Structures are given as structure tokens and as C-alpha cells.
């Protein structure tokens, strides 16, 4: 869509709406147009804690939903409804009204009241951003010609998207906060992130490449480092990448051989984060590192010393209470604890229960057809499944938390995912019975349960990590 067409589209949207007086808090509310039963609506800050569950949920009443939040700065949020993903720009005092038409696959959101132009643009595929389909294709080709060509391609993309954004700003009336925040995140910070992705686009192992070529990260020296960027999600991603790369470079032999002790690495990451002088960044980095460990490995007790030290330095009393509550809740998933019972439905439509799995070691592969990372694991998952298919005391349970059963069934047919038990915990996705009981916050996730129905681990290696997963399974099965 050309800039003039964007302007016409926004003009038509504005003509059908009226602005309201700002309220004290940010109010996000609206209506869902749905052809089936209503499901949970989820609101999450774009810069979120990987440890605390920062999502807010509500159940629509006759299609209507409402959230009331408080923000101190202009920032981004995300709204989730079934398979729909809606980006939101919010600022203090705004009333944001929207209609979500779940019967549509594109252009399914209309905004009203405040920040109409900003949120409409934020959800248009044609709005300039670095990393669109054209950029990605160009970067794939440039990566094959070497690092210098790859960097040049990113610099060209940066100039092009910046020029497009500046031209758009001239044509459309936008709040100053949005004019500043949007390009910082979606163009400037994106350019740094894509430079970091060079090994991936070149078909190389990311961590190994960085460990060998430590100077590769010198481009980060030019990245801004001040509070204007704290509400940019990609800024936090870049800071996490810098931190991990610095530590990984100090463990070069282990990283290259893929023989790392992940616990020691994460302890190293946390020590590196503790050197950060800025309080906000230090707390954000440490909290997210602890959250990553918990979500990936689930063993909170192994980071007990680091967790206690972190909580002690948190000044916000309410946040400290929330952190303690979260960590106490996670303790129930430690090795040896009884695995929570759950129900599920298999591909044939049969209602089943986890009690029938007792007597077998069960590897649960938690996924969703709407999650791209989930789908990339299937080839490796099939290989692991084939390796153990004759082991009578072992089974795979592929458990989807799709909110759309038809999308789940289509993914199974398209990818021929008929091995072992294909199941779905339905409805409500992350709010389903299974997802809540197992504290699933990210996908894909992998859980291992022993023959007695106790947790071996609620976060085990994924199929694409055979060097870690196979020795674990062989040991459990006495092979």
C-alpha cells in the first residue's frame, strides 16, 4: 500500500469515529464479532517479564471486553484473541476502543476514540518496518556473500525504511510520542537485531559463530544506551543478546563443542547482568534471565542463591511479593513432585485423562499451530520418536494448546503428524486446564513424567537438541 493509500485509509477510519476526553488510566475496551463461542481475551505489555506472568485476562460478556491499566510512559502492548494478534500503542490517560472481527483473516481490527491513527498504522502490514518480507529475502541473499555485504544490505534497508517512515509522518497526523517510539523500535533497534542474526542467515550456529568471532559484535558499540529506549521491546532483546554473547565468548571451547553446562552459563549471565549500573536495566536483565531459566529448565532450586539475591534488591514491595509468590508456585514442579492430572482430547475426538499414562515414561511436546517455533521442531521430533518407537515403556504425547481446533487438525494433516498420541487441551489456549496446571507461558515446551506419574522435569531439552535429549532418555530407559 502506497503512502497516499495509507492516508486515505486512515482518513476513512477517522471519519467514522469521534474522540473522547482522556481518562485517568488507560482504558482498553471493545467488542468481538464471533461466529462461534467467545474465548478469553489476553492483554500483555510488549516489554514483559519472563518471570512474572504479566498477562491480564478477561472473558468477554456477549462479545464485550474491557481492561483498565496504568502506564507512566507511552509504550506498546499486545492483545490476543484466539489466533488474532493485535499490537497496541498506549499512553497515559488514553481511551482505546476497538472491534475485533474474528470472522476475518485480514484487516480484522477497527479502532475508535483515542490513538486511532497510531494503532491503525501499527497493525497495517504496509507500515514501514525493518525486517519485512522483502528485507528478509534480501538479507538471506546478502548473507551468502559475506558479512560486509550483509551489513551493507541492512544499512540500505535502514535508510529505506527510515525514509518511508519520515514520508508517512509528513502525510499523517500522529502523536509525538508515537513518532519517536515507533522508529526506535521497529527500524533502529530492528537493524541491530538483524545484524546479530548474520550467523543464522548464513546457516551457521549463532553461539558458536560469536564465540569464534568475538569482534563480530562491535556494531553494538554504536547502539544507544539511555532511557528513551527502555520501552522498546527490541532494545531489551538486543541487550540480552549482548550480555549472553559476552559471556559465551569467554567460554569459547565449550560453546563450540556444544558441551556447555547450561546452569553455569546462566549463572555467568546473571553475574554479568549484576555489573549493569542502571537499576532498571539491571533488574530487567536479571529477572528475564531467571525467567528464561525457569521457563526452559524449570529447576528454580538450582538458582536459589541468585534468586534470593535478586529479590532482596527489588525495591517495589508489591513486585517483591509477586516474585516470591511466583517462585513458591514454581517449586511444585521440581523433580519428584507429583505431576498435576489433566484431561485432553485426542485426534479422534476421544476424551482422555493423564491417569491412563501411568506406567510409562511420558515425553510431552507442548505446541500450537499458531506458534512458528513449535512447527520448526517437528522434523527433529519425528526422528526422536522413530528412535524410541519400539520402547514399550516410553511414549510421546504431542499436546497442542491451540484455540482453534480446525487449525490444529489442519496442521496435523499438512505435516503428517500422526505418530503416537496427538492431543489438544481445549479450549482457551494458555488458559486451558493443562496450560494452567503446568504453568506454560511459552511455546514450545517439553515435559518429562516418570512411570509413577511424578515429574522428572517440567522443562527438558527439545527434539532439536539430540545431544542433550538422547542421553537423558537413554539413561531413564536403561539403554
Secondary structure, DSSP 8 states (H G I E B T S, - for coil): --HHHHHHHHHHHHHT-------SSEEEEEEEE-SS---EEEEEESS--SSS---EEEE-BTTEEEEEE--SS-EEEEEEETTEEEEEEE-TT-EEEEEEETT-SSS-EEEEETTHHHHHHHT-TTS--TT-HHHHHHHHHHHTT-HHHHHHHHHHHHHHHHHHHHHHHHHS---HHHHHHHHIIIIIIHHHHHHHTHHHHTT--HHHHHHH-GGGGGGGGGS--SGGGTT-HHHHHHHHHHHHHHHHHTTHHHHHHT---HHHHHHHHHHHHTT--SHHHHHHHHHHHHHHHHHHH--GGGGHHHHHHHHHH---HHHHHHHHHHHHHHGGGSTTSB----EEEETT--EEEGGGGTTSEEEEEEE-TT-HHHHTTHHHHHHHHHHTTT-TTEEEEEEE--S-HHHHHHHHHHTT--SSEEEE--SSGGGSHHHHHTT--SSSEEEEE-TTSBEEESS---TT-HHHHHHHHHHHHT-
